Amino acid sequence: MLVIGREHTTEELIKFRSKKGFTFPLAADTNRQIFDSYATQNIPRNLIIDKNGNIVYFKQGYTEEEFKEMVEIIKSLL
């Protein structure tokens, strides 16, 4: 899992990660280059990209049911 902080610096993300106690990686997207490649509005965006670089799952927002669906897709790809 990689969380991308749009319009945030690496330093801001390090502080945020520490404050929240997260252990997963966060990547800065200060100029929205990554965000603009996958979205035009609305966050969060949840994507699963397979080992060949294909997007195999894409949803906007968050629900527990969608999270369970993502977990199952990830398990199937491992």
Backbone as JSON Lines, residues from 0, in Angstrom:
{"i":0,"aa":"M","n":[0.85,-1.17,0.0],"ca":[0.0,0.0,0.0],"c":[0.89,1.23,0.0]}
{"i":1,"aa":"L","n":[0.5,2.19,-0.78],"ca":[1.21,3.46,-0.84],"c":[0.17,4.57,-0.81]}
{"i":2,"aa":"V","n":[0.32,5.46,0.12],"ca":[-0.56,6.62,0.22],"c":[0.15,7.8,-0.4]}
{"i":3,"aa":"I","n":[-0.56,8.53,-1.25],"ca":[0.02,9.67,-1.93],"c":[-0.62,10.94,-1.4]}
{"i":4,"aa":"G","n":[0.22,11.82,-0.88],"ca":[-0.27,13.09,-0.34],"c":[-0.19,14.17,-1.38]}
{"i":5,"aa":"R","n":[-1.32,14.47,-1.98],"ca":[-1.3,15.49,-3.03],"c":[-1.12,16.87,-2.39]}
{"i":6,"aa":"E","n":[-0.26,17.65,-3.02],"ca":[0.05,19.01,-2.6],"c":[0.69,19.06,-1.21]}
{"i":7,"aa":"H","n":[1.33,17.97,-0.78],"ca":[2.04,17.95,0.49],"c":[3.5,17.65,0.24]}
{"i":8,"aa":"T","n":[4.34,18.18,1.11],"ca":[5.77,17.93,1.0],"c":[6.13,16.65,1.75]}
{"i":9,"aa":"T","n":[7.3,16.15,1.48],"ca":[7.78,14.97,2.19],"c":[7.84,15.24,3.69]}
{"i":10,"aa":"E","n":[8.3,16.41,4.08],"ca":[8.4,16.77,5.5],"c":[7.02,16.75,6.17]}
{"i":11,"aa":"E","n":[6.01,17.29,5.49],"ca":[4.65,17.29,6.04],"c":[4.14,15.86,6.22]}
{"i":12,"aa":"L","n":[4.43,15.01,5.26],"ca":[3.96,13.63,5.33],"c":[4.68,12.85,6.43]}
{"i":13,"aa":"I","n":[5.96,13.12,6.65],"ca":[6.69,12.46,7.73],"c":[6.06,12.82,9.08]}
{"i":14,"aa":"K","n":[5.74,14.1,9.27],"ca":[5.11,14.54,10.52],"c":[3.73,13.9,10.68]}
{"i":15,"aa":"F","n":[2.94,13.88,9.61],"ca":[1.6,13.3,9.64],"c":[1.67,11.81,9.96]}
{"i":16,"aa":"R","n":[2.57,11.11,9.31],"ca":[2.74,9.67,9.52],"c":[3.11,9.38,10.97]}
{"i":17,"aa":"S","n":[4.01,10.16,11.51],"ca":[4.44,9.99,12.89],"c":[3.29,10.27,13.86]}
{"i":18,"aa":"K","n":[2.57,11.36,13.62],"ca":[1.45,11.75,14.48],"c":[0.37,10.66,14.53]}
{"i":19,"aa":"K","n":[0.1,10.07,13.37],"ca":[-0.96,9.06,13.28],"c":[-0.47,7.66,13.63]}
{"i":20,"aa":"G","n":[0.85,7.47,13.68],"ca":[1.39,6.15,13.99],"c":[1.31,5.17,12.83]}
{"i":21,"aa":"F","n":[1.22,5.69,11.62],"ca":[1.15,4.82,10.44],"c":[2.51,4.17,10.18]}
{"i":22,"aa":"T","n":[2.49,2.97,9.63],"ca":[3.73,2.27,9.3],"c":[3.88,2.07,7.79]}
{"i":23,"aa":"F","n":[2.85,2.38,7.03],"ca":[2.93,2.22,5.58],"c":[3.56,3.46,4.95]}
{"i":24,"aa":"P","n":[4.09,3.31,3.73],"ca":[4.76,4.44,3.09],"c":[3.79,5.51,2.59]}
{"i":25,"aa":"L","n":[4.24,6.75,2.66],"ca":[3.52,7.88,2.1],"c":[4.45,8.58,1.12]}
{"i":26,"aa":"A","n":[3.91,9.0,-0.01],"ca":[4.72,9.65,-1.03],"c":[4.15,11.04,-1.31]}
{"i":27,"aa":"A","n":[5.04,12.01,-1.4],"ca":[4.62,13.39,-1.68],"c":[4.32,13.57,-3.17]}
{"i":28,"aa":"D","n":[3.26,14.3,-3.45],"ca":[2.89,14.66,-4.82],"c":[2.64,16.17,-4.83]}
{"i":29,"aa":"T","n":[3.71,16.92,-4.59],"ca":[3.58,18.36,-4.39],"c":[2.97,19.11,-5.57]}
{"i":30,"aa":"N","n":[3.21,18.62,-6.77],"ca":[2.68,19.32,-7.96],"c":[1.5,18.61,-8.6]}
{"i":31,"aa":"R","n":[0.91,17.63,-7.89],"ca":[-0.29,16.9,-8.33],"c":[-0.08,16.08,-9.6]}
{"i":32,"aa":"Q","n":[1.13,15.76,-9.94],"ca":[1.39,15.0,-11.15],"c":[0.78,13.6,-11.08]}
{"i":33,"aa":"I","n":[0.96,12.92,-9.97],"ca":[0.38,11.58,-9.82],"c":[-1.13,11.67,-9.71]}
{"i":34,"aa":"F","n":[-1.61,12.58,-8.88],"ca":[-3.06,12.75,-8.71],"c":[-3.73,13.02,-10.04]}
{"i":35,"aa":"D","n":[-3.17,13.93,-10.82],"ca":[-3.77,14.28,-12.1],"c":[-3.75,13.13,-13.11]}
{"i":36,"aa":"S","n":[-2.88,12.16,-12.9],"ca":[-2.85,11.0,-13.8],"c":[-4.02,10.05,-13.55]}
{"i":37,"aa":"Y","n":[-4.57,10.08,-12.33],"ca":[-5.61,9.12,-11.97],"c":[-6.93,9.75,-11.54]}
{"i":38,"aa":"A","n":[-6.96,11.05,-11.32],"ca":[-8.17,11.66,-10.79],"c":[-8.27,13.11,-11.24]}
{"i":39,"aa":"T","n":[-9.48,13.63,-11.23],"ca":[-9.68,15.05,-11.47],"c":[-10.3,15.71,-10.25]}
{"i":40,"aa":"Q","n":[-10.94,14.94,-9.41],"ca":[-11.53,15.44,-8.17],"c":[-11.84,14.25,-7.27]}
{"i":41,"aa":"N","n":[-12.25,14.55,-6.08],"ca":[-12.66,13.54,-5.09],"c":[-11.52,12.64,-4.64]}
{"i":42,"aa":"I","n":[-11.33,12.59,-3.35],"ca":[-10.39,11.66,-2.74],"c":[-11.09,11.01,-1.56]}
{"i":43,"aa":"P","n":[-10.76,9.87,-1.11],"ca":[-9.64,9.09,-1.61],"c":[-9.99,8.35,-2.9]}
{"i":44,"aa":"R","n":[-8.97,7.99,-3.61],"ca":[-9.06,7.1,-4.77],"c":[-8.33,5.83,-4.39]}
{"i":45,"aa":"N","n":[-8.94,4.72,-4.6],"ca":[-8.33,3.44,-4.27],"c":[-8.1,2.67,-5.56]}
{"i":46,"aa":"L","n":[-6.83,2.39,-5.81],"ca":[-6.46,1.66,-7.01],"c":[-5.63,0.45,-6.62]}
{"i":47,"aa":"I","n":[-5.84,-0.64,-7.32],"ca":[-4.96,-1.79,-7.22],"c":[-4.37,-1.97,-8.61]}
{"i":48,"aa":"I","n":[-3.05,-1.97,-8.65],"ca":[-2.33,-2.11,-9.9],"c":[-1.59,-3.43,-9.86]}
{"i":49,"aa":"D","n":[-1.82,-4.3,-10.83],"ca":[-1.18,-5.62,-10.81],"c":[0.29,-5.54,-11.21]}
{"i":50,"aa":"K","n":[0.97,-6.68,-11.15],"ca":[2.41,-6.71,-11.42],"c":[2.76,-6.32,-12.84]}
{"i":51,"aa":"N","n":[1.78,-6.32,-13.75],"ca":[2.01,-5.92,-15.13],"c":[1.7,-4.44,-15.37]}
{"i":52,"aa":"G","n":[1.3,-3.73,-14.29],"ca":[0.99,-2.31,-14.41],"c":[-0.43,-2.01,-14.82]}
{"i":53,"aa":"N","n":[-1.31,-3.03,-14.82],"ca":[-2.71,-2.83,-15.18],"c":[-3.53,-2.46,-13.95]}
{"i":54,"aa":"I","n":[-4.41,-1.49,-14.1],"ca":[-5.33,-1.15,-13.01],"c":[-6.41,-2.22,-12.98]}
{"i":55,"aa":"V","n":[-6.48,-2.97,-11.87],"ca":[-7.46,-4.05,-11.76],"c":[-8.59,-3.71,-10.79]}
{"i":56,"aa":"Y","n":[-8.46,-2.58,-10.1],"ca":[-9.5,-2.13,-9.18],"c":[-9.41,-0.62,-9.07]}
{"i":57,"aa":"F","n":[-10.56,0.05,-9.12],"ca":[-10.59,1.5,-9.0],"c":[-11.92,1.92,-8.39]}
{"i":58,"aa":"K","n":[-11.86,2.62,-7.28],"ca":[-13.07,3.15,-6.64],"c":[-12.75,4.51,-6.03]}
{"i":59,"aa":"Q","n":[-13.78,5.31,-5.88],"ca":[-13.69,6.59,-5.18],"c":[-14.3,6.43,-3.8]}
{"i":60,"aa":"G","n":[-13.73,7.12,-2.82],"ca":[-14.3,7.1,-1.49],"c":[-13.9,5.86,-0.72]}
{"i":61,"aa":"Y","n":[-14.64,5.58,0.34],"ca":[-14.31,4.45,1.19],"c":[-15.55,3.9,1.87]}
{"i":62,"aa":"T","n":[-15.72,2.6,1.79],"ca":[-16.7,1.89,2.61],"c":[-16.02,0.61,3.1]}
{"i":63,"aa":"E","n":[-16.51,0.06,4.2],"ca":[-15.92,-1.18,4.71],"c":[-16.08,-2.32,3.72]}
{"i":64,"aa":"E","n":[-17.2,-2.36,3.03],"ca":[-17.43,-3.42,2.05],"c":[-16.42,-3.33,0.89]}
{"i":65,"aa":"E","n":[-16.17,-2.12,0.41],"ca":[-15.19,-1.95,-0.66],"c":[-13.79,-2.32,-0.17]}
{"i":66,"aa":"F","n":[-13.49,-2.01,1.09],"ca":[-12.18,-2.39,1.63],"c":[-12.03,-3.9,1.64]}
{"i":67,"aa":"K","n":[-13.07,-4.61,2.06],"ca":[-13.03,-6.08,2.05],"c":[-12.83,-6.6,0.62]}
{"i":68,"aa":"E","n":[-13.49,-5.96,-0.33],"ca":[-13.34,-6.35,-1.74],"c":[-11.88,-6.16,-2.19]}
{"i":69,"aa":"M","n":[-11.28,-5.04,-1.79],"ca":[-9.88,-4.79,-2.14],"c":[-8.96,-5.85,-1.55]}
{"i":70,"aa":"V","n":[-9.21,-6.21,-0.3],"ca":[-8.4,-7.24,0.36],"c":[-8.47,-8.55,-0.4]}
{"i":71,"aa":"E","n":[-9.64,-8.94,-0.82],"ca":[-9.81,-10.19,-1.57],"c":[-9.1,-10.14,-2.92]}
{"i":72,"aa":"I","n":[-9.16,-9.01,-3.58],"ca":[-8.48,-8.86,-4.87],"c":[-6.97,-8.95,-4.67]}
{"i":73,"aa":"I","n":[-6.47,-8.3,-3.65],"ca":[-5.03,-8.36,-3.36],"c":[-4.61,-9.8,-3.05]}
{"i":74,"aa":"K","n":[-5.4,-10.49,-2.25],"ca":[-5.09,-11.9,-1.94],"c":[-5.03,-12.72,-3.22]}
{"i":75,"aa":"S","n":[-5.95,-12.47,-4.14],"ca":[-5.99,-13.27,-5.37],"c":[-4.79,-12.98,-6.27]}
{"i":76,"aa":"L","n":[-4.2,-11.81,-6.11],"ca":[-3.06,-11.43,-6.95],"c":[-1.72,-11.86,-6.38]}
{"i":77,"aa":"L","n":[-1.71,-12.25,-5.11],"ca":[-0.44,-12.64,-4.49],"c":[0.0,-14.03,-4.89]}
